[in-house]
Amino acid sequence: MNWMMVEEYLKRDDRCVLPLGSTEQHAYLSLSVDSILAERLATEVGELAKVPVFPVQPYGITPYFRAFPGTITLRVQTFLSIVREILDGLHEQGFKRILIVNGHGGNTPAQNLAGEWLADHAGMRIKFHNWWNAPKTWAQVSAIDPVASHASWMENFPWTRLEKINMPLEQKPGVDMEHLRQLDPKGLRNYLKDGNWGGVYQRSDEEMMKIWRVAVQETLDLLNHDWAK
């Protein structure tokens, strides 16, 4: 869209979608998994609803993976400042209903920021959507395989895997989360080895598309319905 198209759109609707991602290790998958999935989901939903989608914020909060080359993290304060300024800009432009499609668990401090920001901006509405563990999407994931985690099969879509990379065939044992939370970045890398938190590395594209279709519909319903007055 150009600016004139946005101006015309705002005469009839005040919704927009803002995807949040991350650049971090995902074992054998792309470093941009969280950004790719958040932006692709937001874009598909935006096209169906005819609602503009802003570019994904590609850097998030991921200090624990810093020992894996290619991982780029922002400090919590920096990330929240960026999100706040984006929200300020959307408000200034005339958007009043904002769906945030978050693709990275480490970004959840932005959900608290959204509540704080709303308290200072009467008439604005924000929905913060962790798409991968939303009720219907997570139910579909669990129905296929309850052992699903970071960098495992549940993030291995045709558009997040890399060409000429062979996935391990075995199922990786689940990590000890309590132990993991106590480790510094170097210790975490030594503990995780390849970066997968547990589970098989890949399932069929047919199964992955079942999850994707549920995620698209669940996100579309969120965008189209139940905005508080």
N, C-alpha and C positions, 0 to 999 in steps of 0.2 A: 504494500500500500504506500501511497505518497501522502503528504500532509493534507491535501485537499480531500482525499478519500476518507481519511480519519475524521476530518471536520464534518463531512456529510454524514458519516456513520453516527456521530455523536448527536445528531439531530433526532435520531430515532431509537437509539439504544445507548446504555451507559455501562455495559458489561465489557470486561476484557479478561484475558488469561495471562498469568505470569508464571513461567516455569522456572524452578530452581534446581540446579544440578551440582555436580562436583567433579573434580579431576583427581582421581585416586586409583590405586591399584585394585584390579578385579581379577587377580590370578591370570588366566590365559585370555581373558576378555579385554576389550578396549579400556583404556584409562578413562574414557569419557562415557562409560556405561550410564551413569546417573543422569548426565546431561542429555545424552541421546534419547533415553527413554522418556524423561520428563518433557522434552521439547517435541518428540514425535507424538506422544499421547496428547499433549496440549494442542498440537497442530491438527491432528485428526478430529479432535472434538471441536475445535474452533471452526473448522471447515463445515462440519455437520450443523453447527449452531449458527454459522455466519457471524461469528464473534472474533474480533482481532486477537491475535496471540503475539505477545512481545517476545523478543529473543531470550533464550535461556541465560540465566546467570551461571556461568560455567565453573566458578570457583566457590567452594563451600568450606565447611569446618571439618577438617579431617587430620588433626595433628598426630593421631596415633599411627598413621601410615607413612609418616615422613621418611622412614628408612627405605621405602620402596621407591626406586627411581621413577620420576614422572609425576609423582603425587605432589600437588600444589595445594597448600592450605592457607586459609585466611584466619586471623585471630577472630574470636567471637565478636569483639567490639567492632572490628573492621567490617565483618560480614553484616552485622545488624545495622551498621551505619549505611552500608550500600542499599540494603533492603528498604530501610526507612526513607532514603532519598528517592528511590524508585517509586515508593508509595506516594511520597510528596509530589513527585512529578505527575503521576497518574491522576491524583486529586486535582492538581492545578489545571490539567488538560480537560477535565470534565468527566472522567470515569468515576462512577460511584459504586459499582459492584465489581469486585476483583476476586477472581478465583486463582489462588496460588496452587500450582501443581508441583509439589515437592518430590524430588527423586532421590533424596539422600537423607538418611536418618540423622546424621550429624547436624543437619540444618534446622532441626526442630526448635532451637531457641527462637527462631523467627516466628514461631506460632505465638509465643508469649509477647513478642514485639508487636505482632498484629493486634492483639488485644489491647495493649497499651496505646498503640497508635489510634485505634478506633475510638478510644475514650476521649481523644483530643480532636476528633473529626466527626462532628455530628452529621448524620445523614449518609455516612459511608458504610459499606458492607464488605466484609472479607470472609471468604471461606478458605481455610488452609487444609489442603488435601494431600496426605501422604498416600499416593495412589497404590503403592504395592501392598500395603497392609490394610487398605480400606476393607470393610466387612465382606462384600461380595467377591472382591478380587482375591482376598486371602483365603476365603472359603474354597475357591476354585483351585488355588495353589495347593491347599491342604488335601483336597480331594484327589489330586494327581499324585502327590508325594509329600507327606508331612515333614520330611527331612529336607528343608529348604533354607538357605542362608546366603549371606554375602558371598558373591563370586561363585556361587554354585549354579546348578541348572536353572534356578528360577530367574536369573538375570541373563541367561544365555538365549537371546533371541537372534534371528537371522541378521539383524542390524546392529548387534553388539559384539558378535564374534568376528574374529579376524581371519583373513584368507591364509591358507597353508599352515595353520596352527592345529596340531593334533591334540585333542582333549584326552586326559587320562580316562581309562575305562572303568576303574574301580570307584567305589564309594568311599569318600574320605570320612573318617570318624569325626563327630562333632567336637568342637573346641570347648574347653572349660571356660565359660564366660567370666566367672568370678576371678579366675587366674589371669585371664586376658586383660581385665580392667586394671590390674596392678602393674602391668608392664610398660616400660618406656618404649619408644619407637623401635630401637634396635632389638630389644628383647622380644617385642611383638613380632618382628620379622622372623627372628630365629624360631619362635614358637609356631607361627603359622606356616612357615616354609613357603609354599607357593601363593598363599594369600586366601585360599578358599577356607571358609569357616566350617564346612562340613556338608556332606551330601554328594550325590553324583554330579558330574560336571556338565552333562548335557542330556536332554530328553528330546523327544521327537518334535519337529516343527508343528505337527498337528496339535500336540498337547500345549505347546507354547501359544499357539493362536487361540486356543480355547480361553486361556488366561487373558490374552490381549483383548479379545472381543468383550469379555466381561468388564475389563478395566475401562475400555472406551465407553461402554454403555453406562457404567457406574459414574464415571466422570461427567459424561454428557448430562445425565439426570441431575447431577449436582449443579451444573452450570445453568440448567434450564428451569429449575424448580426451587421452591421453598426459600426464597430470599426474604428475610425478615423486613417488615415494613418500618 
